[in-house]
């Protein structure tokens, strides 16, 4: 872990000397170093308060991969010379905060870097977002999270007084409804749970492609990671309180899926689908059984890749038509037929078609939730059905139909853009071959 941190620290200092391709190559090397690490059963490689098990290892690998693809997707920043060095610096600092948050063995250190990552995402949205409304979107993002993170800080002081330590290893079961809400509400906002999700579509729509990718790919997973780490504190209390949040997440997912079916904005549709999928992952984590924990991690990894890939596809269309509207991005199969295959592959992964990791995650979560309560099976049926419906709606509406009159000036797709989509889809559909590693950490 310390070697990784020194590597990223050196990259931050060299960010003003390296161009986009130099940073890309360095992050590929970083990913290679991480993949050479053998599978971890318990916390291993412990040093300076940092350690790693498979939960933190898999999510930190996802962070490096998404940040690498963010830079690959944002070459327009370098081409236009729009503060490209500052952009690379922001991405590398964001990646470092995410790595420390996932590698930390202490809840307070995790909280500090959790908030720092939020600030860096805000800088990306405000600095490189396209529309004037990005300021209000940034305020939504900041205040939704900050308002509920202050009670968490107070609850951590109480937890330290009660436990004598904030290390995950020394967590004991505690009781107290107020403590439960103070500690977990910040994670529910971050995932986000239905009713407190309104900041997410707004932030996605106003963010640049890099901001959308990191939000969908990694930042939402910080909430799931926090729930999976802290739920062991509430083994008794969770049995009575979690059911309400599970019902809200599943019913909210069904409602949001129906909202997706009437969206005309590409990015808004993909952002609302994130709320639906992460609601299912949150419900699985709150069941507090093994299958729920496994399925939650699998779906978080799968959603990080598929949702980020769909945002890339939406951005490819936006760069050519200069519109996110479904009505102006119709009939793309006639103009860019080779890209239509990637639309189909990513949309099918989003609806959990085999052999994607999404299917494995949803099957495990459905088993967990039906074991928890058979009454949830009716809601899960609609959740899965509508997930397929809006994914097919997204694909068919963008690829078929009459062309908009402004579409004839579209440029062809470059090798870099094919490579970008390819690097999203391949790990998403090959990771299930190594899925036994996902059970090691529990």
Secondary structure, DSSP 8 states (H G I E B T S, - for coil): -HHHHHHHHHHHHTTTTS-HHHHHHHHHHHHHHHHTS---SSSEEEETTEEE-HHHHHHHHHHHHHHHHHHHHTHHHHHTTSSHHHHHHHHHHHHHHHHHHHHBSBHHHHHHHHHHHHHHHHHHHHHH-SSTTHHHHHHHHHHHHHHHHHHHHHHHHHHHHHHS--BGGG------HHHHHHHHHHHHHHHT-TTS-HHHHHHHHHS-HHHHHHIIIIIHHHHHHHHHHHGGGGTTHHHHHHHHHHHHHHHHHHHHHHHHTT--BHHHHHHHHHHHHHHHHHHHHHT-SHHHHHHHHHHHHHHHHHHHHHHHHHHHHHHHHS--BTTTS--HHHH-HHHHHHHHHHHHHHTT-TTSHHHHHHHHHHHHHHHH-TTHHHHHHHHHHHHHHHHHHHHHHHHSS---GGGGG-----HHHHHHHHHHHHHHHHGGGGGGGGGTT-
